[in-house]
Amino acid sequence: MGSRFGHDTCLGGVMGSVSYRRRQPELGVLHQVVRDNIETLYAAVEQGEPGVALPDFVRAELEAYLDCGLACRGFALLACESCDERRLVT
């Protein structure tokens, strides 16, 4: 039997010997650029040419990108039915 949350873990063999480490997307350059400039983009589009708008799906994708990977925006807790091991996934 392997150690908890580190080596030879169960979870149906999916995790193997990998332990979870949050990827911290908010520290990446792209995330910072989008986060720091999204309101400027929205304002520029609103003040631009009449009839030119940012499609709703673009706004939705940008905002979803900023939320992705942040535990404060939602997460899932996976549990192995065999050994009751648990993993947090953001």
N, C-alpha and C positions, 0 to 999 in steps of 0.2 A: 504494500500500500504506500503511495507517495505522500509527500507532505502537502498540507493544505495550502491552496493558492500559490503554488510555485512549481513543483516538479511532479511529473507523471500524474497529473490531475485527471479526473474522470470526465464529466460532462460529455459522455458518449464518445470519448476519444477526440473530440473536436479541438479542445484546447491544447492537448499534448503537454509539453513542458513549458508552455508560455504563461507568464503571469501578466495580468492586466496592468497597463500603465496608460493613464489618460494622455491623449495626444496634445492637449492644450492648443487648440486652433487659434485662440485669441492672441497668442504670442507670435503668430506667423505674419509676414509682411502683407500678404494679400488680405488677410482678415483685417489688419489694422487700416489698410488703405480704404477698403470698403466701409468699415465702421466709421472712420474719420471723415469720409466724404459723401456718404449716402444722402444726408440732408441737403448738401450743396447740389448734388445731382438732381434731387427732387425739385428744389427751388429753381434751378436753371431750366428744367423742362417746363415748369409751370410759367415761367417768365419769358419763355421762348416764343417761337412762331405760333400764332393762333391755329388751333386745330391739330397741333403736333403734341402728342402725349406719349408718356411712357406706358407701354402695355401693362395691364394688371399682372400678367404672369411674370414679367421682369421684376416688378416690385416684390412679388411673392417669393421669387427665387432668391433675390438679394437678401431679404429679411430672413428666409429660412437658412441661408448660408451662414448668416451671423449667429443664428441660434444653434446650429449644428455642433455637437460635441460638448455643449455646456450643460453640466448637470443641473444647473438652476433653471434650465429650459425644458427639462424632461430627461428621463432615463428609464431603463428597463433593468429588472433584477432577474437574472437567470438562475435557476436552481436545478441541480441534477436530482432526478427522482431516485437514483440508486444510492448515492452517498450523501445527499443533501448539501453538497458544495454549492456555494453561491458566487455569482459574479455580477458586478454592476457594469452596465453598458450605456454609454452616453451617445 
